[in-house]
């Protein structure tokens, strides 16, 4: 029995077993012989399906490469922080309550806001200050903390004070912002964030230059 299958306008025999006159007629008509169903399926795969399979394979490889790149990027961040010399390249920006208190080691400036003015002084981080901040930044794994902690008014007890920290070590830069409303929900992330925040604020506000500044006359109710 002859079975004819149309594929791209071509007549294909899919089963073996035809001989003699049928074989000769098939050859004269230019039809191609397929000896088994498996070969027919392979024939389909070699065109439409095989093309789709190639595309799927390429996409899978690209996704794997991207995943490896992201994993390597995170590991590279952590690897660079293991270099004990990096603290000398550390720079920070600290802001409390939208710049009520502001410090930048980039230009060594500390500013404090008052009702009618903002006063600024020169303030420098020592090598020991940078070493302490660097150790905490590394311990808290800052580059894998979220960029923002925003709770809105959920569980908020007024007044609430925002906090912003920027840390840059050579080409690595991370800015973290917390709106101050309520608590950071993830306890581990909260602990790591406040490790960094409390270390930086302690170093800044213990400086003699800051202690000599008049106390801010801004009152929050």
C-alpha positions in Angstrom: 0.0 0.0 0.0 1.3 3.4 -0.9 1.0 6.2 1.6 1.4 9.8 0.3 2.2 12.7 2.6 2.3 16.3 1.4 5.3 18.3 2.8 6.1 21.6 1.3 4.4 20.5 -2.0 6.6 17.3 -2.2 5.2 13.8 -2.3 6.9 11.6 0.2 6.6 7.9 0.8 6.8 7.2 4.5 6.5 3.4 4.6 8.8 0.9 3.1 7.7 -2.3 1.3 6.8 -1.0 -2.2 8.8 -2.5 -5.0 8.9 -3.2 -8.8 6.6 -1.0 -10.8 5.7 1.2 -7.9 9.4 1.8 -7.1 10.1 2.7 -10.7 7.1 5.0 -10.9 8.2 6.8 -7.8 11.7 7.3 -9.1 10.3 8.7 -12.5 8.0 11.1 -10.7 10.8 12.4 -8.7 9.4 11.3 -5.3 11.7 10.7 -2.4 11.6 7.4 -0.5 11.4 7.3 3.3 12.0 3.8 4.7 10.3 4.3 8.1 8.2 6.5 10.2 11.2 7.6 12.2 12.8 9.0 9.1 9.7 10.9 8.3 9.7 12.5 11.8 13.3 13.3 11.4 12.5 14.9 8.1 10.0 17.2 9.8 12.5 18.1 12.6 15.1 19.0 10.1 13.0 21.8 8.8 10.4 23.7 11.0 10.8 21.9 14.3 14.5 21.6 14.1 14.8 25.3 13.4 12.6 26.0 16.4 14.8 23.6 18.5 17.9 25.5 17.5 16.3 28.8 18.5 15.3 27.4 21.8 18.8 26.0 22.4 20.4 29.3 21.6 18.0 31.1 24.0 18.7 28.6 26.7 22.5 29.2 26.3 22.0 33.0 26.4 20.0 32.8 29.6 22.6 30.5 31.3 25.4 32.9 30.3 23.4 35.9 31.7 22.8 34.0 34.9 26.4 33.2 35.2 27.4 36.8 34.5 25.0 38.1 37.3 26.4 35.5 39.7 30.0 36.5 38.8 29.1 40.2 39.2 28.0 39.6 42.8 31.0 37.4 43.6 33.3 40.1 42.0 31.8 42.7 44.4 32.5 40.5 47.4 35.9 39.6 46.1 37.0 43.2 45.7 35.8 44.0 49.2 38.2 41.4 50.5 41.1 43.6 49.4 42.3 45.2 52.7 43.8 48.2 50.8 40.4 49.2 49.4 39.4 51.3 52.5 41.8 54.0 51.4 39.6 54.5 48.3 36.3 54.6 50.3 34.0 57.6 49.9 30.6 58.1 51.6 27.6 60.4 51.5 25.4 60.5 54.6 22.0 62.3 54.8 19.6 62.3 57.7 16.0 63.5 57.3 16.4 64.9 53.8 19.7 66.8 54.6 18.9 68.1 58.1 22.4 66.6 58.6 24.5 66.0 55.6 28.1 64.8 55.1 30.1 64.0 52.0 33.7 62.8 52.1 34.0 63.6 48.4 34.4 67.3 49.3 34.9 66.8 53.0 31.8 68.9 53.9 29.4 68.6 56.8 26.3 70.7 56.9 23.5 71.2 59.5 20.2 72.8 58.8 18.6 75.4 61.0 15.2 77.2 60.8 16.6 80.2 58.8 19.9 78.9 57.4 22.2 76.0 56.8 25.7 76.0 58.3 28.6 74.0 56.8 32.1 73.1 58.0 35.0 71.2 56.6 35.1 67.6 58.0 37.6 64.9 57.2 37.6 61.2 57.6 40.8 59.8 59.0 42.4 56.6 57.7 41.1 54.8 60.8 37.5 56.1 60.2 37.6 54.7 56.7 39.0 51.4 57.9 36.1 51.1 60.4 33.4 52.0 57.8 35.0 49.6 55.3 35.0 46.7 57.7 31.3 47.3 58.5 30.4 47.7 54.9 32.1 44.4 54.0 30.5 42.6 57.0 27.0 43.9 56.1 27.5 42.9 52.5 26.1 46.3 51.4 26.2 45.6 47.7 23.5 43.0 48.1 21.1 45.1 50.2 18.1 46.6 48.6 18.4 50.1 47.2 15.3 51.4 49.0 13.3 50.6 52.1 9.9 52.3 51.7 7.1 51.5 54.1 4.9 54.6 53.6 2.7 55.3 56.7 2.4 51.6 57.6 3.1 51.2 61.4 4.5 54.7 61.5 5.0 56.6 64.7 5.5 60.3 63.9 7.9 62.0 63.6 9.7 59.8 61.1 13.2 60.6 59.8 14.6 59.4 56.5 18.1 58.1 56.1 20.3 57.9 53.0 23.7 56.3 52.7 26.0 56.2 49.6 29.2 54.2 49.6 31.7 54.2 46.8 34.8 52.1 46.7 36.7 52.7 43.5 34.2 51.7 40.7 31.7 50.1 43.1 28.9 52.4 44.2 25.8 51.7 46.3 23.1 54.1 47.5 20.5 53.0 50.1 17.5 55.0 51.1 15.1 54.3 54.0 12.0 56.6 54.3 11.9 56.2 58.0 8.3 55.2 58.3 8.1 52.3 60.7 10.7 49.6 60.7 12.5 47.7 57.9 10.5 44.5 57.6 13.2 42.1 57.0 15.1 41.6 60.3 18.4 40.6 58.7 18.4 43.5 56.2 17.4 45.9 59.0 20.3 44.7 61.1 22.8 45.1 58.2 21.5 48.5 57.3 21.7 49.9 60.8 25.2 48.4 61.3 26.3 50.7 58.5 24.2 53.7 59.5 25.1 53.6 63.2 28.8 53.3 62.5 28.9 56.2 60.1 26.7 58.5 62.2 28.7 57.7 65.3 32.0 58.6 63.6 30.5 61.9 62.2 28.8 63.1 65.4 31.8 62.3 67.6 34.0 64.7 65.7 35.0 67.7 67.7 34.2 70.0 64.8 30.6 68.8 64.8 30.2 69.0 68.6 31.3 72.7 68.5 28.5 73.6 66.0 25.3 75.2 67.5 22.5 72.8 68.1 19.8 72.9 65.5 16.8 75.0 66.4 14.4 72.9 64.2 11.8 71.1 66.3 9.6 68.3 65.1 6.3 67.5 66.7 
